[in-house]
Amino acid sequence: MTALTARIERFGGPEVIEWVEEALPPPGPGEVLVRTRAVGLNFIDTYHRSGVYPGPLPAGLGVEGAGVVEGVGEG
């Protein structure tokens, strides 16, 4: 399965957002794989993207979502 991810590799304006397609491994122990149907992007995401509240890079955007469970790891 692959995922299309909004990713930032550096801090800056909206132009630093890149769409990256990546292969997803099967879920490991204690993990689930969710096919996202809705994503919440909030104003705090602009702070993360711009570096006002910097975090480790590369990083994805959005921490809220809803979807359908596609796979379940052991446990």
N, C-alpha and C positions, 0 to 999 in steps of 0.2 A: 504494500500500500504506500502511496505517496501523499505528501501534504504540501499545500501552498501556504507559505508562511510570510507574514509581513515582518521583516527583520531589519535591524539597524546594526551597522558595523562601526559607526562613529556617531558622535553627537552632532546635532545641527537642526536645521529646519525640516519641513516635510520632504524636501528633496533627498534626504538621507535614507528614506524608507525604500527598501528593495523587496520585491516579491521573489522568493526563493522556493523552488520545488525540491523537496528532499524525500528520500526513501525512509520509511519508518520501520524500525525493527518490531517484531512481535512483542507484546507486553511481557515483562518479566514478572517475577514473584511479587505479589502485592500491588500490581499495576493493572490499569485498564486502558484500552484504546478506545477513544471516543471520536466519532465522526461529527465534527462541529457543524451545527445548523444555524446558530446565532452567536455573535460575538459582541461583547460590550467593550467599546473603547471610551474612555473617560478623560476628563481634562488632565488628570494626573499622568496619563500616557504622554501628553505633550511635554510635561516636565521631565519625564524619563528620557524621551527622545532628544530633547534640547540639552540635557546635561545638568539642569537645575538640581535634580535629584539623581545623580549618576549611579549606575549599577554596572555590573560586569558586562562586557561586550564580547561577542555579538549577543544581541538580545531580541526577543520577540516583543510585540506590542499587544496589549490587552490581557487581562487576567480573569475576565468573566466570560463564561460561555455556557451553552447548552447544546446537547446533541444526542446521538444514539450510540450506545455501547456496541462496538464492533468486535471486541475481543477482551478476554479476561486472562490474566496470568495466574499462575498457581498461588493458592492461598487467598 
